[in-house]
Amino acid sequence: MAVSASPLDIHPSLAMVSVAPPGREEQDAYAISAEFYDVLQAERDGARVRRLYRRDVGNARLGVLDVGAGTGRVTLMSLMESRVPVHAVEPARSMRSPLMTRLASLPADLRTRVTVHPHTLDEADLHEVADVAVCHNTIACLDPASRRALWPAIAEALVPGSALLIQLPPARLPHHETTHDLPTQRIGRHEYGGRMVASADANRIRTRFHYWVRGEGGLLREHHETFWM
Ligand SMILES: C[S@@+](CC[C@H](N)C(=O)[O-])C[C@H]1O[C@@H](n2cnc3c(N)ncnc32)[C@H](O)[C@@H]1O
């Protein structure tokens, strides 16, 4: 089964990912967006994740693999809807941190079923651990080399006859620049908002995210992050 990426989905900038010298953290493609990811997207995306994947996850007999777990939307749903081990693969520290906080707040019997792999899937070295895999809002963010490395790693992590559920990247480049507002959210005295501007840049889609926080007196801060699909 495959579903198309919504233009509101957040994708990382492959151009921003670099190989760090030994002992140093790689640059984190989600350093800005991680703070706003759940505030601005969780409600809409949580319902979508349940609608798209819940039935297959509920049928898992061996394990569920969440490829690019992010802050844990699919991971949490998989824990609730299945009785099998769940493998959350998430290389970016900024996204993995909220995932770990979420898992830490779970009862021990749920927590014991989930393993977090702090790597890309091809580095995680998983063999036949699952019969259901979900790539939600992950494939579009990968550069061609990473994507090529992903398929054999998925095949290795699954057993024959497994279900692989992939959210596909947009099918074509946008004809013109498009702007989407993310639904504004209030937390205490502050209002959080965001906007995504997508445009074609040669054979890639450039998605520029603009986030802001407003208080009673007006704008408190704003941030930008650019991603490429
Ligand atoms: C746009 S986020 C989506 C997160 C989550 N699936 C969601 O929809 O909320 C894509 C995630 O994939 C992760 N990722 C990137 N390359 C990966 C790889 N090769 N293997 C596993 N995860 C990867 C990123 O770190 C990022 O957190």
The ligand as a Gaussian input file, in Angstrom:
#p B3LYP/6-31G(d) Opt

LIG

0 1
 C        9.964000      13.792000       8.081000
 S       10.493000      12.812000       9.414000
 C        9.065000      11.822000       9.713000
 C        9.014000      11.256000      11.097000
 C        7.823000      10.387000      11.391000
 N        7.798000       9.212000      10.536000
 C        6.564000      11.176000      11.240000
 O        5.933000      11.096000      10.189000
 O        6.216000      11.923000      12.145000
 C       11.584000      11.630000       8.623000
 C       12.470000      10.909000       9.609000
 O       13.246000       9.924000       8.945000
 C       14.505000       9.861000       9.577000
 N       15.442000       9.248000       8.649000
 C       16.180000       9.840000       7.684000
 N       16.924000       8.938000       7.024000
 C       16.661000       7.732000       7.578000
 C       17.137000       6.400000       7.331000
 N       18.020000       6.139000       6.364000
 N       16.653000       5.402000       8.108000
 C       15.753000       5.665000       9.075000
 N       15.282000       6.908000       9.355000
 C       15.720000       7.930000       8.611000
 C       14.804000      11.308000       9.922000
 O       15.765000      11.453000      10.936000
 C       13.428000      11.839000      10.309000
 O       13.183000      11.820000      11.691000

